[in-house]
Amino acid sequence: MRDAPFLLIGEGTSEIQKSIISKRLLDEYRI
């Protein structure tokens, strides 16, 4: 799985990063 490195940082951080990335994608592309 490609998210393996994020698991090393911490499960909580990975979830936060995913939410931040998803928000950025929505802001950039405005789906």
Secondary structure, 3 states (H helix, E strand, C coil): CCCHHHHHHCHHHHHHHHHHHHHHHHHHHCC
